[in-house]
Amino acid sequence: MKRINSVEKAAPPSPVRPKQSVSSSAINEDEYCNFSTSDGKFSASADETGFDHNADEWDDLYEEECLSPINSSLQPPPMSGSDHNSRISTLKKVGQDAFLFTAAEPVPIGEKTVTIVDSPDGLIWKPADRSYTCIVTDPRKESKLGGMKSFVTYQLTPSFSNIQVGRRYKQFAWLCDRLNEKFSTVSIPPLPQRPYTSGKFDQEFVNGRLRVLQLWVMRMCRHPVVSHADVFLHFLTCTDEKRWSKGKRVAEKDECVQYHWFRTIQAPTLNSTQADMQIDQFGQFVKNMDAGLCQMVNTGELNMKRHEAFKKEYQRLGSSFVALAKSFDLDKRQTSVELIKALEQTGKAYEEIGQMFGQQPSVDMLHLMEGLQEYKGMLTTFPASITIHKESARSVTEKISKSTDPKAQALQKRVDAITATVLANMLYFQQERVVDFKVYMSEYLQKQIEFHTTITAQLRSALEYYEKIAV
């Protein structure tokens, strides 16, 4: 199967990969959504109808940062909502010392534990029991307040329910912030932000946003931790305004976020020295990959611009062949007439090739660039998570060195919980990267082959006219 990267077709996402999904036990009939799992399968029923005049008010108050316009996501995506790197200072306030140095608190009732297991390649999130997908389609311009307020909604359809829900971009941004707040060391890709008011209903912009939202949603669906988070399931399933507002308030009051989330972690014993080396090496990998992506993105953007220049050059060449053919008009001999026809066909061929060059970036390079931009965004999340690990380890090391209490050694287990999530996040990223780039490049090369095959066919067709001239 192939990743969804097209507005026109929403094919089942992802090539072969380890199943990562939501277990039936992860879905409860609570304030988040009406799920039924009695048969062991995902299902969802539509909520009771109702209307809350205040249900959508938060969506107007929750303002996203408005930076430069994103043209079909081809510019580096700035952060949505809170800056990922602000996690570090926020986490200090929320509870680094409380988690590391106070008496252990029980995991809140109803909160899911997160298990990290050994694998041949290292620590990794325990795969979920079942997988699911979600397609994002059919952007619709809607309005409220008698048409004074207009916005676009995107329709999401998760595979476990086949029930469609509409979400605005601001709701995606809200979800992104909630996931970042809860999962301190999980890489949540930032969303590309909207432009200033002009252009937000432009069809090209809306289609570009639809594609990148599809990529983002599917990445979250594949993640073994995020995919069964209550707030994410609420986002995918809630169809009732009142229940949406209630679930939103529950998510915003969630106490098991940031450092408190580490209380839910179950992980094997770690070799701290080896873990530190792996994390340091990965930090260097991130720097190298970021440099490689920047070069590739810059080259790709230049290539797309040159395609437009190629379009004009080939069309100019085609026009010149046609003009040359017309200059032979006064010679009415049969062979000359055949030559004129051949030259005219050559001109048409080159004009068609020029048109193909102008359209080709939207067929292949655009989708490659959108994938690369998503990875550029993901790379920005790692420095913060690595710093969380390092600062926690340093705090505990200082505490142990100043204490003679044997219990101080138990503090290392809490640091290990943080470290285990960083290691699992690293390995998951690397596994996804190999699969993704295999798909990116396979699809790009296949489209390139089709492109050049069509060009060859155009030229061969023109050549046949010359082969028919009897001289």
C-alpha angles and dihedrals in degrees: 000000000000134000117259106254104141133085092207097051128033101198121181105280132244135018122251110317139149110286111258116178153124119291118223090246089060092066118075134178095242139121091299103066147332103260128165120196102161090121092048092250132106114263137153135189128210114263123246112279118255142134131230116191090205096046095095098036093093089058090065094042094047096082120192121214109264111215131153120331117267113222105210088324093292094132122074106277112244118217121279117225113338121018110255091226091059086071090086098060092037093052091054089057095043099053126303093136092038091056097042104039111023128080113288114265122212119254108264115261111269094018113129120235117232116221124205117193139188119259133176088264097044139271117348140168112273106255115248120243099246136024130219139178135212128206123208113209148144107041109209130196108226135171143199139186090056093308095309092114119049128183143155124249124199120211117231123195117184115205095230093062109016086212113135122226128184121227132182122221090252089059090054088051091049090051091048090054093048092051092048091049094050103038102048098181101030116105106241107182112235117243120240108250128236124256125246113288094284114087099012091120094043108126094228091051094046092049091048091050090048090057096049092045088053090053091048096048093048092050089054092047090054095050110101093215105034094043093068098038111126093231092053093048089048089053092050098045117024111109100166121086096217094046090047091056092046092049090047091055091048091053093048091051094047107135095192095080137117110354092000088063090066088070087073094057121111111187141156122261112279137218098230096200093051092045091052090052092050092049093048091049091049090051088058090046090055091053092049093047092048090054091048092048092048091053093046093047092049091048092046093051090049090049091053091051091049091053088065089051090048089052091057094044095051092045090049089050090049092050090051092054090051091049090050090052091053091052088065094055097108092064105081098179114128095244091049092049089051090050091050090052091048092051091049090052090048089053092049090048092054092045089053091047089052090053089050091053090054093051100039100083090062088054100050120352094049093059092044090051092050090055092048091049090052090054092047087057093049092052090060090064097061103070090060095050092046090051090050089056095046096047093047092048091048093049093051093044090054091047093051093047090056097044133077093189109117088215088067088078089064088068088074089068090062091051088048089057090057093043092049091057091050091050093046090049091050095051093044089053092050093049092049091046093058092049094044097048091046087056094042095052097039091054093043094051092045090054090046091052090050090048096052092041089057091048090051090050091052092052093045089052090053091046091057090066091060092047089058094057108106109218 
